[in-house]
Amino acid sequence: MCTVKQYNALILGSGQGGTPLTMALAAAGHTVALVEASHIGGTCINEGCTPTKTMVASAKIAYYAKRQAEYGIKGAGEVTVDMATVRKRKRDMVVSFRGGSEGRLKKAENVTVVRGKARFVGIKEVEVQSTKGETERLKAEWVFVNVGCRPAPLAIPGADTVDILDSTSIMELDVVPEHLVVIGGGYVGLEFAQMFRRFGSKVTVVQRGGQLLGREDEDIAEEVKKVLEEDGVDVMLNSRAEKADKIDDGKAKLLVKTENGEDEVLCSHILAAAGRVPNTNDLGLETTGVELGKGGFVKVNETLETNVVGIFAMGDVKGGPAFTHISYDDFRILKGNISDDRTLTTTARLVPYTVFIDPQLGRIGHTEASAKAQGLKYRVAKMPMAWVARALEMDESRGMMKVLVEEEGKGDQILGCAILGTDGGEVMSMIQIAMMGGLKWQVLRDGVFAHPLLAESLNNLLGRLEG
């Protein structure tokens, strides 16, 4: 039987919460074992934010190149996309980011990085099967589960007869798909749909619900649909993939059930983008007594602790908003509570996010749907991006702005916003800062912003509210 190695902290997964927590606890003098089954950096650096946004940038250049004549630019010739070069640029960016994290971990004192797959064999004790075929056991006073999620498989008849892409494998293509079908109209699906349309693919989105981006208000979702359709993306709402069949030349036939019956969609590639599942199915958590919630996500309280004292969960594996910045905020909470003797919680945490379609959708706080569900009294201001001078000057005036504020006489606080427009995430962040500072909406309405910036659109947007 192998010897059990004892540490102060054991962190399973080197994602955007796990790596900085490792560094912080080690710097505070704690011995830390960081177990990673794949690549340092987790989903964000290796399969998520870094590679996808690198490819989104390439797609935007293709988009502008095809529109060059609109800006008075001529002579560049026919625009073609070299997917092998796009892929290399993406890979190089990933390796650079990953290398930075690896380098910092190697230099850190009190840190032991263990490469391999961990499985609980008892409370706060794991067995790691290393990449070299060796086995070792690790135990700690604190255990942090940060194993993340993976793309949900496409569970339809015939899926095993065709090559189904996921959000990782699609970025390894070295050719532009002739016809890409994206199953799922959420954030991930739409980013890839528009990206590959701009690379030159015919793209069809199959969405089970009655609108794209199911968490957004109907007017915002409809405007997003309008943008994608203007770019040439076919959108099928209230539709469900029922069956897949392989046909000649490696292509596929997808049977799609719609409101009007059944359609057969012939395509060259299929992307499954209808959700993610937590990596808890073979983690051995049943040996610890840690409770799992719906779908296998780890249940935690407001301090990120499970029902077992000393075992915590952070990042996507605990469910809730699956964003890198939330994983990083989980790290801040845990660091503050353990090393800095503070009392931090997730209670009332603002959750901003940006969908990196073009134009971007930046979101913070309440939608109308969530405000109504909580019985809040609110007012709404809306404005098309076509009223924003800077957007017109750039010929990027698609989209709209929307903000919710408290009902008059209730405090005048900003409740939330959706900014669908060029650099919408940056404009949303300005409103987020105002919300964090408790500023009344009138402060932004009356603020003096430099002209002509997108920021000054807040004057006109909030000016549409009376008072």
ABEGO torsion letter per residue (X at the ends): XBBBBBBABBBBEABAAAAAAAAAAAAAGBBBBBBBABBBGEAAAAABAAAAAAAAAAAAAAAAAAAAAAAGBBGAEBBBBBAAAAAAAAAAAAAAAAAAAAAAAAABBGBBBBBEBBBBAEBGBBBBBBAAGBBBBBBBABBBBAAEBBBBBBBBBGAAABBBBBAAAAAABABBBABBBBBEABAAAAAAAAAAAAAGBBBBBBBABABBGAABBAAAAAAAAAAAAAAGBBBBBGBBBABBBBBBGGBBBBBBBBAAEBBBBBBABBBBAAEBBBBAAAAGAAAAGBBBBBGGBBBBBAAGBBABBGBBBBEAAAEEBBBAAAAAAAAAAAAAAAAAGBBBBABGBBBBBBBABOBBBBBBEBBAAAAAAAGBBBBBBBBBAAABAAAAAAGBABEBBBBBBBBBGAGGBBAEBBBBBBGAAAAAAAAAAAAAAGBBAAAAAABBBBOBBAAAAAAAAAAABBX
